[in-house]
Amino acid sequence: MAGGRTLGRRFNWLWAAFAVSSYGTGIGFGAFPLIAVLVLHSGPAQVATLAATGRAVGALVAVPLGPWVEFRRKRPVMIAMDLTRFAALMSVPAAFALGRLGFAQLLAVSVVVATADIAFRAAGGAYLKGLLPPADLLAANSRFESTTWTATMVGPPLGGYAIGLFGPVTTLVANAVSYLLSALGIRAIGGGGEPVPARTGAPRLRARDLLEGWRHILAHPALRPLFLNAILVNGLIMASEPLLAVLLLDGLGFAPWQYGLVFAAPCVGGLVGARLAHRLVARFGRHRVLRTAGALRACWPLGLAFVQPGVPGIVLIIVVQLGLVTCCGVFNPVLATYRLDHTDPGRVARTLTAWSVSSSAAIAAMTAAWGLLAALIGPRTAIAVAGVVLLATPLLLPRRTDRYPKSEDQLTGTKGGI
């Protein structure tokens, strides 16, 4: 089972590094908009710009990073991205202490962090594929997924408490330090003989290199529908979150602690789902789990449009979010494992970069679009529209996934290097 399988010392260091940075991100959740509002006295338009710019510009800047990561050792890249995020985030409290903090710096830092996030995930996925045999990838991805949801459940309440005591800049320091600790953990893994990836063809970056990740995804009969489904579902869910915050805090009079509770408590479902993923795949097969969990996760968000004030509203949101998060906890690690299994070692980083860039761009675009829609028809109706569109997303899921060949290294029965 996923919970009892030993994946080795090197994976344990990688997991520990992931865990500490995840908890740091959870503690620092919401720090940027809070700093913008409480320290810089920014208005709603500036806060919205801050939220969208990091994702959109970061995604654009990250496009050439896929080939750059692909042809380098992955562990040093991961360490470099952690240190980049540490330095960028620490520049904010440093500027604040000197009385020089401005909105432009927050924008620049958000772009740097978003870009480094994409590069780190690309390098991390490629490194994991080379670190473990294919049979262990689902167990590893399930542990990462369960850690993510645990950090999401525990981190924001701790961060909120710290903000109340010390202010929002303090939680940003905690987030920055977590990246430094992550870099130290990845360094402790040791080189382990990771080879320099061989590059064929021209030594310089080519347009083909930039597009190779998208070419692979869109040419694969199962990855293509999974990709379209994932970016649409994630975009619609994330686009609804700011509208739900306005509806709950402004329209329905929820207290901030109630708002935090209804989103933190259901994260236990993500932990449960991630721990069940391996068992469900072993019993029912990967295709059935992807289809079922992928379809079920689209059924819940529409219920958020019917939330009411008081205890009934709190209960409704917790039930809806619990169902959504549990399905995501099952679906995400299975998807991540399938994506690695069906991508050759020589294009993993470019494929993961293309996936992350597309997801970030879609979230930014949909967040802006649904913000305009909410201004026209109101946040509750806009949330309902997103929920209705989500009901159609299971149609994008592939009818079959198990009949498509895996990557070349698995077809030959070998574990390819990175």
Secondary structure, DSSP 8 states (H G I E B T S, - for coil): -TTT----HHHHHHHHHHHHHHHHHHHTTTHHHHHHHHTS---HHHHHHHHHHHHHHHHHHHTTHHHHHHTS-HHHHHHHHHHHHHHHHHHHHHHHHTT---HHHHHHHHHHHHHHHHHHHHHHHHHHHHHS-GGGHHHHHHHHHHHHHHHHHHHHHHHHHHHHHH-HHHHHHHHHHHHHHHHHHHHHT--TT-------S-SS--HHHHHHHHHHHHHSTTHHHHHHHHHHHHHHHHHHHHHHHHIIIIIS---HHHHHHHHHTTHHHHHHHHHHHHHHHHHH-HHHHHHHHHHHTTTSGGGGGG--SHHHHHHHHHHHHHHHHHHHHHHHHHHHHHHHHTS-GGGHHHHHHHHHHHHHHHHHHHHHHHHHHHHHH-HHHHHHHHHHHHHTGGGGS-S-STTS---HHHHTT-----
